[in-house]
Each structure stands twice: as structure tokens, then as C-alpha cells.
Amino acid sequence: MKKLFDKTKTNQMELKNRFVRSATWEGLANPDGSCSVKLVNLMLELAKGQVGLIITSHAYINQKGQAGIRQLGIYSDQLISSYIEMVKKVHREGSKIIMQIAHAGCRSAVQLIKSQPLGPSSIEIKGCGRCREMTKNEIFQTIEDFQKAAVRAKKAGFDGIQIHAAHGYLLSQFLSPFFNKRKDEYGGSIENRARLILEILRAIRSELGKQFGVLIKLNSDDFIEGGFTQSEMVQVSAMLESAGIDAIELSGGTSLQVSNHSFSRVGEIDSKEEEVYYRDAAKLYKEKIVVPLILVGGIRSYEVAKELVEKELVDYISLCRPLIREPDLIKRWQSGNTERTTCISCNKCFVPTRAGKGIYCVVENQR
Ligand SMILES: Cc1cc2nc3c(=O)[nH]c(=O)nc-3n(C[C@H](O)[C@H](O)[C@H](O)COP(=O)(O)O)c2cc1C
């Protein structure tokens, strides 16, 4: 039977357990997007806390795709050296680390990129304004930017990369008929909407080969009327599987005001029944797809994590907010204290991050 603390191998990555730290924007990068000492220390804390696989926050692959302040960047070769120390320290603790590479598309922050955001189509999004439709050349440039970002991550020593195609950022916008109204080969059918992520995957593989870890984060559902759906997620996962992806992390929703559900839902999770936002999507995925599934969203207790793995509904358990509150949660669980995380999913961790102070849990006494 599969167990939470099994050693596993995904591509060349040997993982010491099935716990993943989901990508988390910490707002701790230097103003140019390079890695800071504070970030190195945070990653070290997570590694000491026995997280098997750490995924960095989303790092922008092009300065026109920056989403937030003090966000990590990987848009230039000059940034490579800033990551070397972080990767080494994590490896010394026996954990693996991959970089999430991203472009925010229409969700890019105008005040940071100082131009009109780009998207698959020109649409008005409440809270974001109107984005401009990408030209074909801009699409080709984006493929190259993702490819170069992956090469830089490899040079910095990362074990792999995760393509950010979830949460209403650029690649998720391309997948979603709500955002993507294009009439060319990048819009329309699901094959066309998935074309960009598949071209990015192939471009990265052609440069870095099959040995380098290439993962992706996908929405299981946009939770937007006319958006990307669960059945499309299964179709896209099958395309990614055939194209050689190493693992798929399923999430859902966006932070845009058009969505019914944010990717980080607010509200305390008091019972096991309320945990696991995307359980149904995981079931659908497992019926058709063989590539390892990393599931994120609302997983809060050891018992539920254990059941998900033992019943083979998921291969890896991914956590975000619980590890902001308790970076040593996995170590605690492993040591036998299997009490549920004290994170109450209030999202107040966004407050200091957005204010440029860097992430921390602001809630002092819980339970
Ligand atoms: C402060 C904060 C920052 C986040 N940053 C990212 C990010 O950079 N990339 C990403 O894919 N998801 C990001 N997320 C979403 C999480 O990775 C995760 O999908 C979501 O919070 C649900 O998991 P949870 O219930 O364990 O928190 C962020 C969430 C929070 C709360």
C-alpha cells in the first residue's frame, strides 16, 4: 500500500516523502526579482521541516509578466547566481526544489510592468482593466522566454521546473474559453487552447532533454461561467501525458473578481468532510491519467492526507497555507503528533505580503 512517507522517484527526482510545498508568493525577493537571504532561510526552514519537494513561488519569465511586488524573477541570466545558495541549502537537508515559472498575462500588475498587460484576447477584467491580445510573435517570444527560464533554473541547480498554467494567469487564460476568444490556432477547440502549453513543454524538453523534471500546475476547473472545466482538464492532462510531462498538480479557481472561487478559499475547515477542494476532479483524473498527481487545496489533516494516498486518489499531497503557519508541520506529523494544522485558511497571510513586508502568519492564537 502507498504511504505518506514512502520514498518515490519522479523522473530523476528522488523524493523522501509524498509532501509538497505548493508554490507560494512570499513577497521576499529583491526588487529586481533575485533571490534574497530571507528567502534562502525560508526555504531552508521548509526543508528542515521535512517537506519532500519544495516549489518556489511563481517566478516571472518576462518583465511584462510580473504579477506582484517582491516577486521572484527568472527573466535574465544575471539572476541565476542568486538562486544557487538556496538550492544547495535545500539539497543538504535531503529535500528537492523546483522553480515555478510564470507569466501573469492580463493579471500582470500595470504599476510594475508600466504598460498594458497582454492576454490571449483583449478583454476587460474587473480589477485588472483591459488587456491587449498577444500577437503571434509575442506568443513565440513567450515560448522562448519559458524555455530560457527553464534553462536558467537548471543552471542554478534546481531539480526541475513547474509551468504555472493555473489560477487565471497567462497560460490558464489561454486554456480558458472565458479569456481566450482567439480565432487562430491558439483559440477555439481545446486542442488549440492547449497548444501554447504543449509548445512550451516541447521547447523545454528539446533544450533540456528527458532527464530534467518538468511539471505543471493546472486548474481542475476555473469556477467561471464559460471557463475551463473538469472534463477539459482531463483532456489536457492526457495531452500533457503523451507529450512527456513528469507530474501534474491540480488546483482550481482564480483570484480575479469574475470567479466564484479563489484558488485559496477563505473559511476555516473544521471537519474532514470539508477538506480537499478538488476531490472529484482527482477521481476523474485518476480514471484516465497515469502521470503522478499532486493535489493541492484545502488539505488540512494527517488522516485525510493519509487516506488520499492510501486509497491511491493522489500521489503527492501539496500544501500552501498550512506551511506558512507551520513550516515544520511535516516533521511534526512524522514525529507522531498528527494533530490537524492550526492554519484557519483566513488568507491574512496575503496582507503583509501585499504590503511589501514579506509573508508570515499574522494570526497569533488559533484554537
Ligand atoms: C500567500 C499565497 C501566495 C500564493 N502564491 C502562489 C504562487 O506563487 N503560485 C501558485 O501556483 N499558487 C500560489 N498560491 C496558491 C497555493 O499554491 C495553493 O494552490 C492554494 O493556497 C490552495 O492550497 P492551500 O489550501 O493548501 O492553501 C498562493 C497562495 C497563497 C495563500
The ligand as an SDF file (V2000), in Angstrom:
LIG
                    3D

 31 33  0  0  0  0  0  0  0  0999 V2000
    0.0020   33.9100    0.0160 C   0  0  0  0  0  0  0  0  0  0  0  0
   -0.2330   32.9540   -1.1130 C   0  0  0  0  0  0  0  0  0  0  0  0
    0.5810   33.0060   -2.2370 C   0  0  0  0  0  0  0  0  0  0  0  0
    0.3770   32.0980   -3.3060 C   0  0  0  0  0  0  0  0  0  0  0  0
    1.2390   32.1170   -4.3560 N   0  0  0  0  0  0  0  0  0  0  0  0
    1.1170   31.1850   -5.3450 C   0  0  0  0  0  0  0  0  0  0  0  0
    2.0630   31.1180   -6.3960 C   0  0  0  0  0  0  0  0  0  0  0  0
    3.0510   31.8500   -6.4520 O   0  0  0  0  0  0  0  0  0  0  0  0
    1.8560   30.1860   -7.3640 N   0  0  0  0  0  0  0  0  0  0  0  0
    0.7980   29.3070   -7.3190 C   0  0  0  0  0  0  0  0  0  0  0  0
    0.6650   28.4710   -8.2160 O   0  0  0  0  0  0  0  0  0  0  0  0
   -0.0890   29.3390   -6.3320 N   0  0  0  0  0  0  0  0  0  0  0  0
    0.0490   30.2460   -5.3250 C   0  0  0  0  0  0  0  0  0  0  0  0
   -0.8300   30.2390   -4.2850 N   0  0  0  0  0  0  0  0  0  0  0  0
   -1.8750   29.1880   -4.2230 C   0  0  0  0  0  0  0  0  0  0  0  0
   -1.3880   27.9830   -3.4320 C   0  0  0  0  0  0  0  0  0  0  0  0
   -0.2460   27.3750   -4.0030 O   0  0  0  0  0  0  0  0  0  0  0  0
   -2.4910   26.8990   -3.2950 C   0  0  0  0  0  0  0  0  0  0  0  0
   -2.8350   26.4700   -4.6000 O   0  0  0  0  0  0  0  0  0  0  0  0
   -3.7310   27.3990   -2.5680 C   0  0  0  0  0  0  0  0  0  0  0  0
   -3.4040   28.2540   -1.4850 O   0  0  0  0  0  0  0  0  0  0  0  0
   -4.5750   26.2400   -2.0070 C   0  0  0  0  0  0  0  0  0  0  0  0
   -3.8080   25.4450   -1.1330 O   0  0  0  0  0  0  0  0  0  0  0  0
   -3.9720   25.5280    0.4740 P   0  0  0  0  0  0  0  0  0  0  0  0
   -5.4310   25.3100    0.7660 O   0  0  0  0  0  0  0  0  0  0  0  0
   -3.0910   24.4200    0.9880 O   0  0  0  0  0  0  0  0  0  0  0  0
   -3.5300   26.8650    0.9140 O   0  0  0  0  0  0  0  0  0  0  0  0
   -0.6700   31.1470   -3.2230 C   0  0  0  0  0  0  0  0  0  0  0  0
   -1.4950   31.1280   -2.0930 C   0  0  0  0  0  0  0  0  0  0  0  0
   -1.2910   31.9940   -1.0460 C   0  0  0  0  0  0  0  0  0  0  0  0
   -2.1830   31.9110    0.1730 C   0  0  0  0  0  0  0  0  0  0  0  0
  1  2  1  0
  2  3  1  0
  2 30  2  0
  3  4  2  0
  4  5  1  0
  4 28  1  0
  5  6  2  0
  6  7  1  0
  6 13  1  0
  7  8  2  0
  7  9  1  0
  9 10  1  0
 10 11  2  0
 10 12  1  0
 12 13  2  0
 13 14  1  0
 14 15  1  0
 14 28  1  0
 15 16  1  0
 16 17  1  0
 16 18  1  0
 18 19  1  0
 18 20  1  0
 20 21  1  0
 20 22  1  0
 22 23  1  0
 23 24  1  0
 24 25  2  0
 24 26  1  0
 24 27  1  0
 28 29  2  0
 29 30  1  0
 30 31  1  0
M  END
$$$$
